[in-house]
């Protein structure tokens, strides 16, 4: 039998690298790689995100609470010195 060049023994639906034989093997393989790439991007964003939880962020939240009237000026000044 002559190999037609479309994969493993001419059957391009079931070549090496497919997780499952048949046309569904391509779908499962593509879904696997899509999920893997999605998770890698989410992990990258979680590790290298620019959200800071430092003192500047806390002071901004304190200023917002004071501006909204949730805390008094005395409480604001006391908390500000603690930060």
Wavefront OBJ file of the C-alpha trace (Angstrom):
o trace
v 0.000 0.000 0.000
v 1.344 3.361 -0.940
v 1.470 6.117 1.665
v -0.425 9.170 0.444
v 1.374 11.530 2.804
v -1.672 12.504 4.868
v -0.467 11.155 8.190
v -0.155 7.686 9.542
v -0.736 5.145 6.729
v -2.856 7.594 4.785
v -5.442 8.010 7.547
v -5.123 11.681 8.482
v -7.821 11.412 11.170
v -5.702 9.111 13.311
v -2.118 10.263 13.131
v 0.523 10.355 15.792
v -0.178 13.049 18.355
v -3.930 12.563 18.481
v -5.126 11.550 21.941
v -7.998 9.472 20.615
v -8.410 7.786 17.231
v -10.851 9.188 14.720
v -12.110 12.700 14.062
v -12.822 13.304 17.753
v -9.115 12.927 18.440
v -8.462 16.247 16.723
v -11.210 17.953 18.714
v -9.948 16.578 22.031
v -6.364 17.487 21.155
v -7.313 21.058 20.222
v -9.420 21.447 23.365
v -6.561 20.141 25.493
v -4.122 22.677 24.047
v -6.652 25.512 24.269
v -7.240 24.816 27.972
v -3.508 24.485 28.608
v -2.756 27.816 26.902
v -5.649 29.507 28.740
v -4.374 28.291 32.116
v -0.827 29.386 31.288
v -2.065 32.892 30.452
v -4.117 33.078 33.653
v -1.108 31.944 35.697
v 1.134 34.500 33.975
v -1.355 37.290 34.718
v -1.687 36.215 38.352
v 2.068 36.136 38.896
v 2.920 39.340 37.054
v -0.139 41.477 37.781
v 0.523 45.052 38.779
v -2.037 45.189 41.569
v -0.243 46.285 44.678
v -1.393 45.647 48.177
v 1.186 47.944 49.702
v 0.802 50.993 51.934
v -0.060 53.318 49.035
v -3.066 51.179 48.128
v -4.216 51.113 51.761
v -3.892 54.878 52.042
v -5.999 55.312 48.894
v -8.722 53.117 50.375
v -8.563 55.122 53.600
v -8.931 58.379 51.637
v -11.952 56.931 49.815
v -13.607 55.949 53.097
v -13.039 59.458 54.480
v -14.370 61.060 51.295
v -17.525 58.921 51.455
v -18.081 59.956 55.070
v -17.690 56.453 56.482
v -15.098 57.627 59.022
v -14.550 60.905 60.846
v -11.554 63.204 60.492
v -10.131 62.032 63.824
v -10.382 58.384 62.762
v -8.835 59.244 59.402
v -5.835 60.972 60.990
v -5.335 58.167 63.536
v -5.452 55.444 60.867
v -3.225 57.467 58.571
v -0.502 57.688 61.213
v -0.783 53.928 61.846
v -0.221 53.180 58.197
l 1 2 3 4 5 6 7 8 9 10 11 12 13 14 15 16 17 18 19 20 21 22 23 24 25 26 27 28 29 30 31 32 33 34 35 36 37 38 39 40 41 42 43 44 45 46 47 48 49 50 51 52 53 54 55 56 57 58 59 60 61 62 63 64 65 66 67 68 69 70 71 72 73 74 75 76 77 78 79 80 81 82 83
